[in-house]
Amino acid sequence: MKVVYASRTGNIQTVMNKLNLANTLKIETGLEEVCEDFILFTYNDGAGVVPPTVDEFLKHNSKYLKGVVGSGNRERHPDTWNFCLDIISKEYNVPVLYKINTTGTDEDLARLKEIFK
Ligand SMILES: Cc1cc2nc3c(=O)[nH]c(=O)nc-3n(C[C@H](O)[C@H](O)[C@H](O)COP(=O)(O)O)c2cc1C
């Protein structure tokens, strides 16, 4: 499965580097196009909102979206931890597959590997 991801401060990039998957795309501008099914891996922006570039990307690629995983910061944002996944899930009617804290644990990485298969 293709994994489309966004990373602003490097946490998700670190996870993606460790997973070393074959079929990935990084959202840089939001104008990227896909033509196959994908899982989205996103960070959260202020108060758990969807990052603008991810929002833009989904506007024209959502028909291929199969599920969403995310990284948030539970210590700094306990009330809106990974909240943007719930927003995306509701708006596009796809499942929230997994939530990690910052760069995740070894167990999280193993779980993500399974999910992205
Ligand atoms: C301005 C700002 C707002 C954030 N708001 C939230 C939030 O509401 N909920 C949350 O879980 N994480 C929040 N975060 C934390 C990021 O989602 C988290 O650090 C994530 O791992 C960043 O991924 P990245 O380093 O790949 O960009 C926020 C981070 C920043 C910089």
PDBQT file of the ligand as one rigid body, heavy atoms in Angstrom, charges set to zero:
ROOT
HETATM    1  C1  LIG A 201       2.039  24.516  16.267  1.00  0.00    +0.000 C 
HETATM    2  C2  LIG A 201       1.879  23.066  16.668  1.00  0.00    +0.000 A 
HETATM    3  C3  LIG A 201       0.649  22.624  17.096  1.00  0.00    +0.000 A 
HETATM    4  C4  LIG A 201       0.470  21.269  17.468  1.00  0.00    +0.000 A 
HETATM    5  N1  LIG A 201      -0.761  20.850  17.879  1.00  0.00    +0.000 NA
HETATM    6  C5  LIG A 201      -0.939  19.556  18.212  1.00  0.00    +0.000 A 
HETATM    7  C6  LIG A 201      -2.203  19.081  18.649  1.00  0.00    +0.000 A 
HETATM    8  O1  LIG A 201      -3.164  19.822  18.788  1.00  0.00    +0.000 OA
HETATM    9  N2  LIG A 201      -2.334  17.745  18.947  1.00  0.00    +0.000 N 
HETATM   10  C7  LIG A 201      -1.290  16.873  18.872  1.00  0.00    +0.000 A 
HETATM   11  O2  LIG A 201      -1.463  15.697  19.157  1.00  0.00    +0.000 OA
HETATM   12  N3  LIG A 201      -0.066  17.304  18.482  1.00  0.00    +0.000 NA
HETATM   13  C8  LIG A 201       0.129  18.605  18.155  1.00  0.00    +0.000 A 
HETATM   14  N4  LIG A 201       1.360  19.042  17.741  1.00  0.00    +0.000 N 
HETATM   15  C9  LIG A 201       2.485  18.088  17.772  1.00  0.00    +0.000 C 
HETATM   16  C10 LIG A 201       2.797  17.437  16.438  1.00  0.00    +0.000 C 
HETATM   17  O3  LIG A 201       1.664  16.865  15.832  1.00  0.00    +0.000 OA
HETATM   18  C11 LIG A 201       3.818  16.318  16.754  1.00  0.00    +0.000 C 
HETATM   19  O4  LIG A 201       4.975  16.891  17.336  1.00  0.00    +0.000 OA
HETATM   20  C12 LIG A 201       4.210  15.519  15.526  1.00  0.00    +0.000 C 
HETATM   21  O5  LIG A 201       5.016  14.435  15.938  1.00  0.00    +0.000 OA
HETATM   22  C13 LIG A 201       4.969  16.385  14.528  1.00  0.00    +0.000 C 
HETATM   23  O6  LIG A 201       5.342  15.601  13.441  1.00  0.00    +0.000 OA
HETATM   24  P1  LIG A 201       6.512  16.103  12.465  1.00  0.00    +0.000 P 
HETATM   25  O7  LIG A 201       7.725  16.351  13.371  1.00  0.00    +0.000 OA
HETATM   26  O8  LIG A 201       6.739  15.002  11.524  1.00  0.00    +0.000 OA
HETATM   27  O9  LIG A 201       6.046  17.392  11.844  1.00  0.00    +0.000 OA
HETATM   28  C14 LIG A 201       1.560  20.381  17.402  1.00  0.00    +0.000 A 
HETATM   29  C15 LIG A 201       2.816  20.846  16.966  1.00  0.00    +0.000 A 
HETATM   30  C16 LIG A 201       2.976  22.176  16.595  1.00  0.00    +0.000 A 
HETATM   31  C17 LIG A 201       4.346  22.654  16.139  1.00  0.00    +0.000 C 
ENDROOT
TORSDOF 0
